[in-house]
C-alpha cells in the first residue's frame, strides 16, 4: 500500500467510524444522508481517482475500492453512493473524447461535484431526440443510485433517429429533471436508488459522450469490470462489518449453549466452528478481490492499448471475485445470528441491516449468470463476452 493510499484510507476510516454512530437510526429512517455526503465533500475524497494532471489525487483502483470497502463495513449505503461517484467521474474518460474527459475532470475539481448514476442499460425508457445542434431527453430511468443531492448524472438513452445507445453527463438540477422519491426497499435504504423522470431536458451536444476510437476497442467496455469489482468489494465490506459486529457481541454478551459443557460463549465448540469458517471464507474472498483489482489496474493503465484477451482475463477474475464475495457474504450475514443467539435479534442492535443490505444489493444482477460465465471459461476456454454486466 502506498503512503498516499494509507493517508486517504485513514481519512475514510475516521469518517466511517463517525458515520457508524448513526448508521442504525439512519438505516431505519431511509432518505438522503445529506450530512454524511457533505462531510465527504469537505474531506476531499471526491477527488480520489481524478488524475493528478487535472488536480486530483490520482489514486489507483485498489485505493478506491479499499475506501469503498471501509465505508461498507459500517454503512453500505454511503459506500454505495460514494463508489458510484467514482464510477461516474471516469465515465467521460471511457466513453468520451479527450476534450470531454479533460473538461469533466477539471469541472469536477473546480466545483467539487458529486456524481450519480442513471445509466441502468436494462431500462430503455429514455429517448434522446435531436434539437438543432443539441438534443432533448425524455423518459424515465429506474435504479438511479445517489441521484438526490448529486451534482451530475450519468444517463443512458437511445437516440430516436439512429437507435444508437448513448451515454450523457448532465447537471442534476437542469430544468425538466425530476428526482422521484420512490426508493422504499428493505435494504440500501439511504442510496436514493429510485427513479428519475426527464421531461424535454436540454442536452448540449458536448454532454453526449463520444470517444474517437475505432469500434470494438476493449477499453470501451472496461466500465463493466469496474462496476462488478466495485460491487464485490462492497459485498465483502458488508460481510466484514457483520463479522466484526458479531464478534463484539459474542465476546461481550453471547452465552454458551446449555449442553456445550463450557462456561463462556468464546469456548463453545459450536461457536468456534462457525468463527473458523467465517474467517477462512473471508480470507479466500479477500484474496480473490485483491487479485482481480491488480488485473483491473493493469487493464486500466493500458487504456486503449488493452487487448480483448487481457480484458477477458480481467473480466474472468472479476467475475470469480464477485461470485465468491456474494456467496460468502450472504452466508456470513445470515449465519452471524447462529453465534450470537436469539437475543441478538432485538431491533436495538440493527444486526438485520447487514442481511437486508447485502440481499438487496446482490440482486443487482443474477449471480447464476456469473457462474455460467466462469463455467464457460472452465470448460470451453471462452472469456466472458463484453457488455455492461461482464
KOLBA-273834 format. One record per residue (C-alpha): x, y, z. Coordinates in nm, 3 decimals. Layout:
% residues N
(node (X; Y; Z))
...
//
This chain:
% residues 390
(node (0.000; 0.000; 0.000))
(node (0.141; 0.341; -0.098))
(node (0.185; 0.624; 0.151))
(node (-0.088; 0.830; -0.020))
(node (-0.328; 0.535; -0.021))
(node (-0.269; 0.486; 0.352))
(node (-0.338; 0.855; 0.409))
(node (-0.673; 0.851; 0.231))
(node (-0.770; 0.515; 0.377))
(node (-0.706; 0.653; 0.726))
(node (-0.925; 0.954; 0.643))
(node (-1.201; 0.723; 0.518))
(node (-1.170; 0.505; 0.827))
(node (-1.213; 0.806; 1.055))
(node (-1.521; 0.918; 0.862))
(node (-1.661; 0.566; 0.864))
(node (-1.631; 0.545; 1.241))
(node (-1.816; 0.875; 1.270))
(node (-2.091; 0.752; 1.038))
(node (-2.118; 0.427; 1.235))
(node (-2.258; 0.619; 1.533))
(node (-2.578; 0.699; 1.344))
(node (-2.588; 0.415; 1.091))
(node (-2.864; 0.211; 1.260))
(node (-3.101; 0.506; 1.303))
(node (-3.034; 0.640; 0.954))
(node (-3.099; 0.297; 0.807))
(node (-3.440; 0.292; 0.976))
(node (-3.525; 0.641; 0.852))
(node (-3.405; 0.597; 0.495))
(node (-3.390; 0.908; 0.274))
(node (-3.080; 1.104; 0.172))
(node (-2.777; 1.113; 0.407))
(node (-2.721; 1.485; 0.350))
(node (-2.490; 1.548; 0.646))
(node (-2.270; 1.249; 0.564))
(node (-2.246; 1.341; 0.196))
(node (-2.145; 1.694; 0.296))
(node (-1.871; 1.553; 0.519))
(node (-1.741; 1.351; 0.225))
(node (-1.745; 1.663; 0.009))
(node (-1.541; 1.853; 0.266))
(node (-1.297; 1.564; 0.310))
(node (-1.163; 1.589; -0.045))
(node (-1.232; 1.221; -0.116))
(node (-1.438; 1.310; -0.424))
(node (-1.106; 1.386; -0.599))
(node (-0.955; 1.048; -0.514))
(node (-0.942; 0.887; -0.861))
(node (-0.910; 1.202; -1.073))
(node (-0.563; 1.208; -1.234))
(node (-0.310; 1.446; -1.081))
(node (-0.270; 1.634; -1.409))
(node (-0.625; 1.766; -1.361))
(node (-0.579; 1.848; -0.992))
(node (-0.696; 1.519; -0.841))
(node (-0.514; 1.275; -0.614))
(node (-0.451; 1.022; -0.890))
(node (-0.510; 0.717; -0.672))
(node (-0.534; 0.373; -0.830))
(node (-0.834; 0.144; -0.827))
(node (-0.702; -0.063; -0.537))
(node (-0.712; 0.251; -0.323))
(node (-1.060; 0.346; -0.446))
(node (-1.202; 0.000; -0.377))
(node (-1.034; -0.020; -0.036))
(node (-1.201; 0.305; 0.068))
(node (-1.545; 0.197; -0.055))
(node (-1.498; -0.128; 0.135))
(node (-1.406; 0.059; 0.453))
(node (-1.731; 0.254; 0.442))
(node (-1.926; -0.064; 0.358))
(node (-1.817; -0.221; 0.687))
(node (-2.028; 0.028; 0.881))
(node (-2.265; 0.188; 0.628))
(node (-2.311; 0.022; 0.291))
(node (-2.543; 0.297; 0.167))
(node (-2.262; 0.551; 0.198))
(node (-2.023; 0.307; 0.030))
(node (-2.278; 0.261; -0.249))
(node (-2.327; 0.629; -0.337))
(node (-1.958; 0.719; -0.298))
(node (-1.841; 0.429; -0.512))
(node (-2.087; 0.524; -0.784))
(node (-1.938; 0.872; -0.775))
(node (-1.601; 0.716; -0.852))
(node (-1.755; 0.520; -1.140))
(node (-1.934; 0.828; -1.268))
(node (-1.635; 1.059; -1.266))
(node (-1.438; 0.827; -1.500))
(node (-1.731; 0.771; -1.737))
(node (-1.624; 1.055; -1.973))
(node (-1.273; 0.908; -1.963))
(node (-1.407; 0.579; -2.103))
(node (-1.691; 0.692; -2.329))
(node (-1.591; 1.048; -2.418))
(node (-1.333; 1.214; -2.638))
(node (-1.015; 1.367; -2.493))
(node (-1.178; 1.708; -2.463))
(node (-1.479; 1.571; -2.275))
(node (-1.255; 1.369; -2.044))
(node (-1.049; 1.678; -1.964))
(node (-1.349; 1.910; -1.923))
(node (-1.537; 1.685; -1.683))
(node (-1.231; 1.611; -1.472))
(node (-1.148; 1.981; -1.444))
(node (-1.506; 2.087; -1.369))
(node (-1.538; 1.818; -1.102))
(node (-1.227; 1.952; -0.930))
(node (-1.339; 2.314; -0.967))
(node (-1.693; 2.260; -0.832))
(node (-1.634; 1.954; -0.612))
(node (-1.906; 1.768; -0.800))
(node (-2.071; 1.459; -0.652))
(node (-2.161; 1.225; -0.941))
(node (-2.461; 0.991; -0.951))
(node (-2.571; 0.704; -1.171))
(node (-2.876; 0.693; -1.401))
(node (-2.738; 0.459; -1.665))
(node (-2.917; 0.125; -1.599))
(node (-2.899; -0.012; -1.956))
(node (-3.181; -0.260; -1.889))
(node (-3.427; 0.028; -1.851))
(node (-3.459; 0.167; -2.205))
(node (-3.734; 0.422; -2.149))
(node (-3.512; 0.729; -2.202))
(node (-3.513; 0.874; -2.554))
(node (-3.270; 1.130; -2.696))
(node (-3.402; 1.348; -2.980))
(node (-3.208; 1.588; -3.196))
(node (-3.295; 1.956; -3.147))
(node (-3.090; 2.163; -3.386))
(node (-2.727; 2.136; -3.279))
(node (-2.827; 1.993; -2.942))
(node (-3.069; 1.732; -2.806))
(node (-3.374; 1.683; -2.586))
(node (-3.410; 1.398; -2.337))
(node (-3.743; 1.240; -2.237))
(node (-3.841; 0.934; -2.037))
(node (-3.779; 0.771; -1.703))
(node (-3.488; 0.575; -1.560))
(node (-3.501; 0.342; -1.259))
(node (-3.234; 0.245; -1.003))
(node (-3.066; 0.585; -1.012))
(node (-2.831; 0.547; -0.717))
(node (-2.717; 0.861; -0.541))
(node (-2.933; 1.089; -0.754))
(node (-3.062; 1.305; -0.469))
(node (-2.808; 1.562; -0.351))
(node (-2.589; 1.494; -0.656))
(node (-2.443; 1.748; -0.896))
(node (-2.402; 1.542; -1.213))
(node (-2.598; 1.248; -1.354))
(node (-2.460; 0.993; -1.598))
(node (-2.757; 0.880; -1.807))
(node (-2.803; 0.622; -2.081))
(node (-3.051; 0.690; -2.361))
(node (-3.149; 0.571; -2.708))
(node (-3.115; 0.812; -2.999))
(node (-3.459; 0.831; -3.161))
(node (-3.313; 0.883; -3.509))
(node (-3.017; 0.646; -3.520))
(node (-3.110; 0.394; -3.250))
(node (-2.764; 0.448; -3.103))
(node (-2.707; 0.378; -2.735))
(node (-2.571; 0.700; -2.586))
(node (-2.417; 0.796; -2.254))
(node (-2.476; 1.150; -2.126))
(node (-2.335; 1.353; -1.839))
(node (-2.571; 1.636; -1.737))
(node (-2.630; 1.858; -1.431))
(node (-2.881; 1.711; -1.187))
(node (-3.053; 2.047; -1.136))
(node (-3.125; 2.111; -1.503))
(node (-3.479; 2.212; -1.587))
(node (-3.701; 1.915; -1.664))
(node (-3.525; 1.666; -1.437))
(node (-3.739; 1.530; -1.153))
(node (-3.587; 1.310; -0.883))
(node (-3.865; 1.082; -0.767))
(node (-3.883; 0.978; -0.402))
(node (-3.986; 0.620; -0.475))
(node (-3.699; 0.421; -0.323))
(node (-3.852; 0.226; -0.033))
(node (-3.672; -0.108; -0.036))
(node (-3.574; -0.337; 0.251))
(node (-3.203; -0.260; 0.216))
(node (-2.961; 0.009; 0.096))
(node (-3.223; 0.248; 0.226))
(node (-3.011; 0.565; 0.202))
(node (-2.894; 0.525; -0.156))
(node (-3.185; 0.708; -0.324))
(node (-3.185; 0.436; -0.588))
(node (-3.532; 0.522; -0.712))
(node (-3.634; 0.667; -1.046))
(node (-3.565; 0.992; -1.230))
(node (-3.804; 1.146; -1.482))
(node (-3.673; 1.352; -1.776))
(node (-3.917; 1.591; -1.944))
(node (-3.789; 1.773; -2.252))
(node (-3.447; 1.815; -2.089))
(node (-3.196; 2.017; -2.289))
(node (-2.877; 1.819; -2.356))
(node (-2.589; 2.006; -2.518))
(node (-2.400; 1.817; -2.786))
(node (-2.082; 1.823; -2.577))
(node (-2.271; 1.642; -2.298))
(node (-2.327; 1.338; -2.521))
(node (-2.014; 1.132; -2.463))
(node (-1.850; 1.009; -2.780))
(node (-1.495; 0.881; -2.800))
(node (-1.293; 0.892; -3.120))
(node (-1.154; 0.541; -3.103))
(node (-1.227; 0.266; -3.358))
(node (-1.524; 0.046; -3.265))
(node (-1.459; -0.280; -3.085))
(node (-1.189; -0.144; -2.855))
(node (-1.154; -0.346; -2.535))
(node (-1.111; -0.039; -2.314))
(node (-1.452; 0.096; -2.420))
(node (-1.610; -0.192; -2.222))
(node (-1.393; -0.162; -1.909))
(node (-1.666; 0.012; -1.707))
(node (-1.843; -0.321; -1.659))
(node (-1.532; -0.465; -1.494))
(node (-1.505; -0.158; -1.272))
(node (-1.871; -0.180; -1.170))
(node (-1.862; -0.552; -1.098))
(node (-1.546; -0.542; -0.889))
(node (-1.672; -0.237; -0.704))
(node (-1.976; -0.442; -0.604))
(node (-1.757; -0.733; -0.492))
(node (-1.558; -0.504; -0.263))
(node (-1.872; -0.358; -0.109))
(node (-2.023; -0.704; -0.059))
(node (-1.703; -0.812; 0.113))
(node (-1.706; -0.496; 0.326))
(node (-2.061; -0.567; 0.443))
(node (-1.961; -0.924; 0.535))
(node (-1.656; -0.798; 0.726))
(node (-1.872; -0.546; 0.908))
(node (-2.117; -0.819; 1.005))
(node (-1.830; -1.038; 1.124))
(node (-1.688; -0.757; 1.340))
(node (-2.029; -0.678; 1.490))
(node (-2.095; -1.044; 1.568))
(node (-1.751; -1.087; 1.720))
(node (-1.802; -0.793; 1.953))
(node (-2.143; -0.923; 2.059))
(node (-2.012; -1.276; 2.112))
(node (-1.723; -1.151; 2.326))
(node (-1.942; -0.928; 2.541))
(node (-2.296; -1.068; 2.553))
(node (-2.340; -1.414; 2.400))
(node (-2.389; -1.723; 2.613))
(node (-2.276; -2.081; 2.551))
(node (-2.538; -2.341; 2.468))
(node (-2.656; -2.528; 2.778))
(node (-2.520; -2.867; 2.661))
(node (-2.181; -2.733; 2.549))
(node (-2.028; -2.802; 2.893))
(node (-1.827; -2.477; 2.882))
(node (-1.860; -2.160; 3.087))
(node (-1.820; -1.898; 2.814))
(node (-1.956; -1.848; 2.465))
(node (-1.598; -1.792; 2.349))
(node (-1.523; -2.154; 2.446))
(node (-1.832; -2.310; 2.289))
(node (-1.707; -2.556; 2.020))
(node (-2.015; -2.489; 1.804))
(node (-1.946; -2.115; 1.807))
(node (-1.574; -2.163; 1.744))
(node (-1.653; -2.382; 1.443))
(node (-1.864; -2.104; 1.293))
(node (-1.599; -1.839; 1.351))
(node (-1.334; -2.060; 1.197))
(node (-1.543; -2.095; 0.884))
(node (-1.622; -1.722; 0.876))
(node (-1.254; -1.638; 0.892))
(node (-1.144; -1.890; 0.631))
(node (-1.411; -1.779; 0.386))
(node (-1.332; -1.410; 0.432))
(node (-0.965; -1.477; 0.361))
(node (-1.043; -1.658; 0.037))
(node (-1.281; -1.385; -0.081))
(node (-1.026; -1.121; 0.009))
(node (-0.755; -1.296; -0.194))
(node (-0.979; -1.314; -0.498))
(node (-1.081; -0.946; -0.493))
(node (-0.720; -0.840; -0.444))
(node (-0.609; -1.049; -0.740))
(node (-0.888; -0.905; -0.954))
(node (-0.807; -0.546; -0.857))
(node (-0.445; -0.596; -0.962))
(node (-0.551; -0.720; -1.305))
(node (-0.805; -0.441; -1.337))
(node (-0.547; -0.174; -1.260))
(node (-0.316; -0.319; -1.526))
(node (-0.605; -0.313; -1.775))
(node (-0.687; 0.048; -1.682))
(node (-0.326; 0.157; -1.722))
(node (-0.309; 0.012; -2.075))
(node (-0.616; 0.213; -2.172))
(node (-0.673; 0.200; -2.550))
(node (-0.383; -0.044; -2.595))
(node (-0.574; -0.304; -2.392))
(node (-0.632; -0.624; -2.588))
(node (-0.952; -0.827; -2.586))
(node (-0.763; -1.120; -2.432))
(node (-0.630; -0.903; -2.149))
(node (-0.976; -0.763; -2.096))
(node (-1.116; -1.117; -2.089))
(node (-0.864; -1.230; -1.828))
(node (-0.958; -0.931; -1.614))
(node (-1.333; -0.993; -1.654))
(node (-1.293; -1.359; -1.558))
(node (-1.103; -1.267; -1.241))
(node (-1.362; -1.003; -1.154))
(node (-1.650; -1.248; -1.204))
(node (-1.477; -1.506; -0.984))
(node (-1.424; -1.248; -0.710))
(node (-1.783; -1.127; -0.726))
(node (-1.925; -1.479; -0.708))
(node (-1.711; -1.552; -0.403))
(node (-1.796; -1.224; -0.227))
(node (-2.167; -1.276; -0.294))
(node (-2.189; -1.635; -0.173))
(node (-1.960; -1.592; 0.128))
(node (-2.116; -1.259; 0.220))
(node (-2.472; -1.389; 0.215))
(node (-2.369; -1.689; 0.422))
(node (-2.200; -1.476; 0.688))
(node (-2.473; -1.213; 0.726))
(node (-2.718; -1.499; 0.782))
(node (-2.501; -1.721; 1.000))
(node (-2.391; -1.449; 1.245))
(node (-2.719; -1.500; 1.432))
(node (-2.619; -1.861; 1.496))
(node (-2.321; -1.745; 1.703))
(node (-2.498; -1.456; 1.877))
(node (-2.822; -1.623; 1.977))
(node (-3.188; -1.524; 1.998))
(node (-3.135; -1.204; 2.198))
(node (-2.928; -1.059; 1.914))
(node (-3.242; -1.024; 1.704))
(node (-3.362; -0.733; 1.917))
(node (-3.416; -0.429; 1.696))
(node (-3.187; -0.208; 1.906))
(node (-2.881; -0.385; 1.762))
(node (-2.978; -0.347; 1.399))
(node (-2.787; -0.661; 1.301))
(node (-3.052; -0.738; 1.041))
(node (-2.933; -0.446; 0.831))
(node (-2.629; -0.644; 0.715))
(node (-2.852; -0.912; 0.565))
(node (-3.108; -0.665; 0.427))
(node (-2.839; -0.452; 0.264))
(node (-2.643; -0.737; 0.114))
(node (-2.953; -0.925; 0.000))
(node (-3.082; -0.611; -0.174))
(node (-2.751; -0.518; -0.332))
(node (-2.659; -0.867; -0.455))
(node (-2.972; -0.873; -0.669))
(node (-2.802; -0.614; -0.891))
(node (-2.765; -0.891; -1.147))
(node (-2.817; -1.270; -1.120))
(node (-2.516; -1.449; -0.973))
(node (-2.613; -1.759; -1.174))
(node (-2.507; -1.587; -1.495))
(node (-2.168; -1.501; -1.346))
(node (-2.122; -1.869; -1.258))
(node (-2.221; -1.956; -1.614))
(node (-1.954; -1.718; -1.747))
(node (-1.691; -1.883; -1.529))
(node (-1.815; -2.227; -1.633))
(node (-1.781; -2.132; -2.000))
(node (-1.417; -2.048; -1.932))
(node (-1.352; -2.357; -1.720))
(node (-1.496; -2.593; -1.983))
(node (-1.459; -2.412; -2.316))
(node (-1.176; -2.161; -2.254))
(node (-1.409; -1.876; -2.351))
(node (-1.382; -1.542; -2.172))
(node (-1.698; -1.353; -2.063))
(node (-1.845; -1.155; -2.351))
(node (-1.801; -0.778; -2.301))
(node (-2.122; -0.595; -2.211))
(node (-2.250; -0.364; -1.936))
(node (-2.263; -0.651; -1.685))
(node (-1.949; -0.857; -1.751))
//
